[in-house]
């Protein structure tokens, strides 16, 4: 079965029935590695990497799959040069199946059904096969099902859905394509796409390019889980709307459920589907369920071969066209990977720092996110008579214990209702009503806080916040507004309240419904504390979002004027964040023409890119906050990436990782570039580290939540101000 002489060839002649043994021995010989365990009933194991190219091949005689071919039966040609097949993996070789799924922002999916299907994936496996599930459900990439073998007890699956911080399906696909090594297994990836990409670390065009370098086979499913009984075609089968064209000149394709997607959404889906084709896979039709779709996929994949060869007589880098045929059998139909991409090896930059912590560089660093308060309360319910004592304790500085007791109460709705009534009476019962008002409002804010954006950002959680906690926040705002003079802690109270509303609006996505109330609160804060730069920044961002989403009629000049005013208020970090907003606007404006379709080539856009690079450098120089420094470096690297200046982009991603070494965004973007230029081992180490630390701090993951990352800091500052004023 192997065309390679030596031990591998001997094993294949001596143990012809054990095709998996021959495959592993062939791999070991091709890589120059030792084989462990040569008995027919013991599958060899080994470790190593190589520059071997994998070519998935399907052979049919009419409509009947041909599954009994050997390596010597195939002829393979790379850019016109005949190649020697090093070895072949057929249906007897175990399969590693990676399922990727992104549910961020699509709370209408029947999550329980998807979870049940994922838990049952083990039923699709044959002896020796493995399966795992990766998800980029907000706000981070994680492994929800670790490698599970046939017959192994499956783990319970919990998918986090809902909210609007954006889909990151590119990231999870990158992790699935980069992580596998050449081994005694065949690798296949099934990507379930629930919506368009819009918040990933890696651009869609880079995912497309990565497909040409990958050593796995990728299949994509565009899933409409709202119509489970009807087989749905992929993105290529959508209705074509005549007369409306994307930047590439192709007509927009409208999906009945998602007709509101903008044109660039389909460009991004096209890029991912093209990545699948470049690996030798393809877009597939989604069946009645996840389980049914993957069952069909595995049945077809097991009837295929994977040929491996070491390129010879061809250029080391560039695009390669492949052709495969079966010797002496022109009557057979052969479908194979059409080509691959080879990256030219260059002098590698310094290895990526080990993800062991984060460097502060002497700059201010926000605390870790606030505690996870999404767990169901377990404490006894509170009575009306309990609240005066709790308010006294909070006003006297016993903040943490009081907040914990309120949050632990079993009935949130009753707690909120009783608190409002009791707090009003408590305020009126003392001559120092102003001090009591700020204390009562501060405790109400802490009770209203929705908690950390990770890992409990579910639609149910935010619906609960809207029903019970948001009204409490607005009640507290009314309490504060009745004091004549600004009280100690009031500035911080408004900062914290605005941060909560920014996160809520981003998660829920309906700016038209929620921004008017938030804007009124913000204008009140600006009137009472007019010299706070972060109020002005929040105001500018709010105007920008309402302008972009068409929820308020205004001129672009009004938005720019708000940002320019924020620049004049003397806060270096605010000035730096304004620069970041301009850079993000530039990146968003280039989505359709560069993010999905390729590098920026238009001279005017390239000139604008140079201006944005200068803004990024200015933001980094001004910033005292590591979060802003990271985002400055990350944005600068993304601009270089879109200009196809890969060396500069790689250096930029490395620089960002110096600030947050475990950040997923820069790590995945860097891994993509490394893999494409042949530094596969370092790329795989980066992806392994990402999967090993799913909750690691990452500024890009929470950037669109705006000041929500600073909520713990604001609450601490508010408490300190209350304590000092006693």
N, C-alpha and C positions, 0 to 999 in steps of 0.2 A: 504493500500500500504506500509505503514511503519510497521516494526516488533517491533518498540520501543513503549512502553506504554506511558501513560500520555497524555499531550496536543496534541502532534503530532498525536498519534493514534486516538484520539477523532476527530481531524480535518479531518483526512482521512476518518473516517467512516461517518462524517457528510457531507463531501463535496467530495464524491467519484468521480464525473465527473471532478472536477478541479484538474487534476493530478499534475500540476505544483505547486498548493498550497500545496498538500500533500507532494511533494518533499521538498519544502522549510521548511515546518513544521518539517519534518523528520530530515533534516539537523540541524535545530535549536535545536531539542531535543537531537540529538546525541552529539552536541557540548555544551549542557547545556546553550543555549542562548535564549534570549527573541525573540518572533516573533512579528513583527510589521505589523498590517493590516491583518486581518484574513478573510475578505470578499472574496468570490469566484472571484470577478472581480478585486481584488487588490493583486498583487504578493508580498509576504512577503519579507522583507529585513533584513539582519543581518550582523554582522561582527564577525570574529573569526578565529582561526586556530586550527588544531587538528592533530593527528597522524593517521587519517583514511587512508586506502589504497583504491585507485580507480581501478576498473577492468572493462575496456570496454568489452562488450559482444555482439556478433551478433548471432542470432538464426534464423535458416531457416528450413522450412518443405519442403524438396526437394529443389527447387530453389525459393521458396516463403518466404520472410521475415515474421517472427512471431513478431508482435509488441504489443500484448495485454497482456503480462505477467506482474506479480507483484513480489515484493520482496520475498514473501513467496513461489513463484514457483521455486526459485533457490537454489541449494546446492553448496557451495563453500568450497574447501579444500586447506589449506595452509600448505605445507610440511607435508602432511598426517593428519593434525589436522582439523576437521570440524570447520567452522566459522559461526557466525550468521551474516546475511546480515543486516546491520543497516538501509539502505534505498536504493532506486533505482531511477535513473534518466532515463526517457525514452524520446521519441521523442517530447513530449509536453513541455519539459523543454528548455528554451531558450539556444542558443548556442553563445559562444564567439569564433570567428574565428580570429586567428592571422596569418597573412601572412608574412613570412620573405623572403627577396630577397637580393642577393648579386650580384652586377654588376661590382664590382671593377675590372679593368684591362681588361674588355671585351667590347671594344668600338664598336664591330661589331653588337651588339644586336640592334634590331629596338626599340629604347627606347620609341619613341612616341606611338607605339602600346601597349607596356607594361603599360605606364602611363595611356592610355585611358582605358585599362582593369581594372587597379587598381581603377580608379575613378568610374567605374561602378559596383564595388563590392556590393554596397548597393542594387542592383537589385536582388541579390541572397538571401537576408535576409528575414526572416519571422518576424512577430511582436514579439518584445522582443529580437531578436537577435542583436548582435553587431559585428563589424569587425574593425580591425586596421592593419596597415602595418608597419613593422619594416625593416629597411635596414641598412647594414653596408657599403654602398657605401662610398668610400674613403673620408676622412680618419677616419670617426668616425661612431659610432652606433647612429642612430636617428630614431625617429618615424615620418614617412612621412605622414601617415594618422592616426590621433588620433581616439580613439574609436568613431565609427559612428553607429547609430542605423538605423533600417529599416525606410525608408521614410525621413531620414535626408538628407539635401543638402550636397553632397560630396564636399570635398575640392580638389583644384587643386593639382596634384601630379607632383613633379619635381625630377627626379632621376639624380644623378650625376654619370657619367660613364667616361670611358676612363682612360688612365694613367696606370702605372704599379706598384703602391705601394702595391699591393697584396690584395688577397681576404681575408675577415675576417668573413666568414660565420659561423664559430664555435661560435663567440661572439654573433651574433644576435640570433642563435638558443638557446644558454644558456639563454639569456634574456627572450626569449619566454617561455622556460621551467620553469624557476625559478619564474617569476613574478606572475602568477595567484595564487589566494587563493582558498581554498574550499569555495564555495558560492552557491547561488541559480541559478547557470548556469553550463553548460557543456563547457569544454575548448578543442579546437582542434587547432593544429598548422599545417600549410602547409608551408614547406620549399622549396623554389625554388632555386635549386643549378645550377648556371651558369658556374661553374668551380671548380677546386680543391682548397682546403684550403691551404694557405701558409703564412699568416701573422697574425694569430689570437692570442689573449691573452690566450686562453684556448686550450690545445691540443685535438686532435680528440679522443684519448682514454678516456679522461675525459668526453667529450660529450657523448660517448657511455655509460660510467658508469652512468652518470647523468640520462640517459633514464630510468634506473632501479629504480630511486628514484622519477621520475616526477609524477605529478598528472594531467597531460594533455595527450592528444593523439597526437602523431607526425606523420605526413606523409611527405614523401620526393618526390620531382620531380627533376630528372636530365634533365635540359631543353636545348634543341638545338633549339634556336629560329631562326636559319638560314634556317630551313626546316619546316615552319609552317604548311604545309598541310599534313604532314605524322606523324601519331602517332608514338611516339618513346618510346622504352622500357627504363627502369631504368638502372642503372649501371650494375645490375645483368644480363642484356640481351646483353651486348656488345660482340663483336667478341672476341673470345679467340685466342690469338696468341701462338701457340704451340712452345715449345723449349725455351721460355724466361720466367723465373719465378721470382716472387718477393721474398723478404726475407722469407715470410711465406710459400713458396713452391708452391703457387698458380700461374697459368699462368697469364701474363699481359692481361688485357682486353683493347682493343683499340677502341676508339670512332672515327668514320671516320673524324670528323672535328678537333678533338683534339689529333691526333695521336702522337703529340710530347710530350704529358704529360709523365713525368717519372713514374716508377713503383709505387713509394710511393703515387702518387696522388690517385690511386685507393684504396690503403689501407685506405686513409683518407675518401674517399667516402663510402667505406664499413663500417667504424666505425660510420658514421652518419646514414647510413641505419640501422645498428644494433641498434642504439639508438631508431630509430622509432619503430622497432619490440619490444624493451623492454618496450615501453610505451603502447603497444597494437595496434599501428599503423603499417604501412608498406610502402615500396617504391611503388609508383604508376606510371602508364604510363602517360606521358604528352600528352595532347590532342592538338587540333589545336591552342589553345590560353590559356592564363592564366585564362580567364573567364570560358571557357568551362571546363577546368580541375577542377576548384574549384566548379563549379556547380555540377559536378558528385560527388565530395567528400562530399559536404554537403548533397546531396540526400542520399548517403549511410550512412553517420554518423547519420542522423536523424532516420534511421531505427534500430539503435543500442540502447543498454542500457549501463548505467554505474552503476555498483554495488559498494557500499562502505561498508567496514567492519573495525572493530577494532580488530587487531590481538590478539589472545588469545591462550595460550598453545604452543607457538612457541618461538624460540630464538629471543631476541630483535634485534640482528644484524646479518648480513650475507645475503646469497642468499636464496630466497624463491621461491618454485615452486607452481604454482596455477593450480587447475582444477575446472571446473564449469560444472554443468549439470542441466537440468530441471527435477524436481521431476516427476516421473511417466511417462516421455516421452522419452524413449530411442530412439525413431524414429527421434527425432529432431537433426539437426546438430548444434553444438555450437562451435563458434570460440571466444576465449577470450585471454586476456593478459596472457602470459605464466608464468610470474613470476615478482618479484620485488626485489629490494635491500633495505636493511635497515641499516642505519648507526648507529653505537654504539655511544651514547651520551657520551661526555667526558667533563671534566671541561673546560668551555669555556674560551678562552683568552679574553683580554680586548676588549670591543665592538669597532667596527670600528669607527674611528673618524668621526664626522659629516662633510660632504663635504661643508664647508663654506669658504674655501680659501686654500692657500698653505703656508707652512712654509718654510722660507728661510734658517734657521739655520746659518745665517751669511755668506752663500756662494753666489757667483755671480749668478745672475739669468738673463737669456736672456729675452728680452722684448717680449711682445705679438707679434704674426706674423704681418708682414706688412699689410697695408690696402688692402681690397678687391678691386682689379682693374679689375675685370672681367666684371663689368657692362658696358653696351654700352656707349661710350662717348656721351655727350650731348652738348658740346660747339661748338663755331663757328670754322671753319677750319682756319688754320694759313697760312699766306702768307710768301714768302721768306724774305720780308723786316722785318718781326717780329722777326726773329731769332737773329740778332746781339744784339738787346736790351735785349732779354731774356738771352743770354749768358753772357752779361755784368752783369746783375742782379745776375745770379747764381754765377759768379766768385766773386762778392762782398758779397756773403753770404746769399742772398735771396733764399735759396734752396727750401723750401717747396712750396712757391707760384709758382715758375717757373715750378717745376715738375708737380704740379697740372694743370697748364695751358697746358702743353704739353700733358698730359694724357687725358685732357678733349677735346682735338681737335677731331673733328668728323671723320676724315679720317686718320687712323693710317698709312696706306701705304704711303700716300702723306706726312704726317708729318715726317716719317723716311727719305724719299728721300730728302725732302727739308732741313732737319736738317743736313744731311751729307754734302751737297753742301755748305750750309751757314756756317757751323762750319769750314770747310776747309778754306774758305775765311777769316773768323774771326780770325783764328789762324795766318794767314800770314799777317794780318793787324797791328800787334804790334811787337815791338822789343823783348818783353819778350815772345817769342814763346813757351818756355818750360812750363811756368806757364799756358799759355793758352791751351796747349795741354792736360795737366792733367785735367783742368777744363772742356774742351769740352768732353774728354773721360769720366769724372765722370758723367756729365749730360747725355751722351749717355747711360751709364750703368744704370742710374736710369730709363730712358725711356725704356730700354730693359728689365728691371726687370719684370718677369712674375707675380709677386705679391704673395699673400699668398697661401700655399698649401691647405688651407681650408677657405671657403667652395666651392671654384669655380674651382676645379681641373677637368675640362672637357676636352675631346679629342679635341673639337673645339678650346678651349682656347690654348692648347699646340700646335696645328697645326698652329694657328695664330702666336704663339711665334716663331716657327721654320721658318715660311715664312718671317716675318718682323723683329722680334726683335733679333734673333740670329745673322743674318748678321750685324746688327748694333753693337752688342757686339764685333764681330770680327773686324769690322772697327775701333772701339775704341781701341782695343788691338794693332792694327797697328799704331795708332796715338801715343799711349804711347811708343811703342817700338822705335820710332824715336828720343826720347830724349837721350842725352848722359849720363846724371847722373840720378840716382833714385830721383824722385820728392816726396815732401811731399804728402801723400795720396795714393801714388802708391801701397805700400804694401797692404793697405786696399782695393784698387781697385781690385787687383788680387784675394784677398780672397773672395770678393763679387762675382766676375765673376766666379770663380771656384765653389762657392756654387750654383750659378744659373745652371751651366752646370751639376753638380751632380744631382740636382733635375730633370732637363730635361731628363737626361739619365735614371734615375730611373722611371720616369713617362712613357716615350716612350718605354723603355724596349729593344731597339735595340742598344746594346753596340757596336756591330761591325760597325754600321753606324756613331755613334757620338763620340766614345771614341778617335779616332785618332786626331780630331781637338782639343778636350778638352785636350788631353795629350800634344799636341804642346804648347798650352797656358800655361799649368802647368809647362812644362820644361822651358819656357821663364821666368815665374815668379821665378822659383828656381834659374835660372842663374842670374837674376837681384837682387833678395833679398834672398841669399842662407841661411841665418840664421833663416828663418821663419819655426818653427816646423810644423805648420798646412799645409804648402805646402807638406812637406814630408809625413805627415799622408794621405793627399789626394792622393798622388802618390802611396802609399802602398795600399790603398783601391782600387784605379783604377786597379792596377796590379792584385790584388786578384780577382776582378770581371771579368777581361778579362781572367784570368787563369781558373776560374770556368766555364765561358760560352764558353771557347774554341775559343775566338776571337783573341788570340795572342799566338803564340808558345813560351813557356818559361818553365823553370824549377821551381818546387815548391820552391827551395832554393832562387830564385830571389825574390819571393814574401816575404818569411820570412826575407830575408835580408833587404828589404825595411822597414818592420815593426820594425826590430831590430834597424835600423838607427834612426827611429823616437823616439825610447826609449832613445837614447843617447843625445837628443837635449835639455834636461833640462826643459821641460815644463810638469808640473805634470798632467795637464788635458789631454794633448796629450798622455802621458804615460798611464793614466787610460783608455783612449779610445782605445789604442792598446790592453790592456787587455780585453776590451769588445769584440773586434773583434775576439780574440782567443776563447772567450767563445761562441760567436755566431757560429763560425765555428764548435765547438764541438756540439752544439745543432743541427745544421743543419746536421751534420754527423750522428746523432742518429735518424733522422726523420723516416727512414723506419722501424727500429727495435723497436723504443720506442714511438715515437710521436703518431702513430696511433694504434699500436698493443698492447701496455702495458708497464709496468715499465721496467727499465733497470735491467737486471739480470746478464749479462755477467761480470765476475770478472774484466777483463781488462777494460771494459767500466766504471765499477763502480770506479776503481782506477783512471781513467782519470777524472771522475766526481769530485773526491776529489781534484784533481789538479785545476780544473776549479773553484771550490768553493773557494780555496785559492786565485786564481786570482781575483775573484769578491771582496773578502775582501780587497785585495791590491788596487784594483781600487777605492774602496770607501774611503780608507784611504788617497789616493793621491789626490782625486778630490777636487776642489774648486767650481765646477759647479754643481748645484742641478740636472741638467739633467743627468749628469754622475752618481751622487749618486743614483738617482732613478733607472737608468738602471742597476747599479751594484746590487742593492737589488732585482730588478725584475728578473734578470737573475739567481741570487742565489736561489730565490724562485722556479723558473721553474726547476732548476736542482734537488732540493729537491723533487719537484712534480714528476718528471720523475723517481726518485729513490723510489717513493711511500712513502716518508717520509712526511706524510701529516701535522703533527704538525709543523715541521720546515718550510714547504712550507707556511702554513697559517701565521706563524710568519713573514716570509719574505715578503709576500704580504702586511701585515699590516705595516711593516716597510717602504715599498715603499710608501704607502699611507700617511705616516707621512710627506713626502716631497711634494707630489702632491696629496692632499686628494681627488680631484675630478677626478683623472686619471681613464679612463675607463678600461685600461688593468688590473691593479692590482685589481680594484674593482670587475670585472667580474670573474677573476681567484679565488679571495677570496670567492666570493658568491658561486661559484661552490663547493668548498670544504666545506663551511658551510652548504649548502643545503644537501650535501651527508652525513654529520654527524648529521643531524637532527635539525640544527639551522636554520630553514626555515624562521623565522620572520626576523632575521638579514640579511640573504641572500636576501630576498625580498626587504628590505629597501635599500640595496646597489644597486640592479638593478633599483629600482624606481629612485634613485638619478642619476644613469647613464642616464636613459631616460629623466630625467628632465634637464640635462645639456649636450647636445650633443656636444657642441663646446669646452668643458673644455680642458685645457692643459693636454697633455698626451705624455710623451717622446717616448713611444713605437710606437705611431701612426706616428711619423715623424722621427724615428730613421734611417730608410733606405734612407731618403733624405739627410743624412749626415750633412754637414755644412749649409744647407739651413735654418735651424732654426736660425742660427746666422746672416742671411742676414741683418736684420734691424740694428743689432749692427755694422756690418762692414760698412754699409752706413753712420751711425751716426759718426763713427770714421773717415771715409773718409772726410765727411763734416767738421769735427772739424779740421783735418789736413790742409785742404784747407783754412779754415778761419784763422788759426794761421799763415800760410805762406804768407798772403797778405801783 
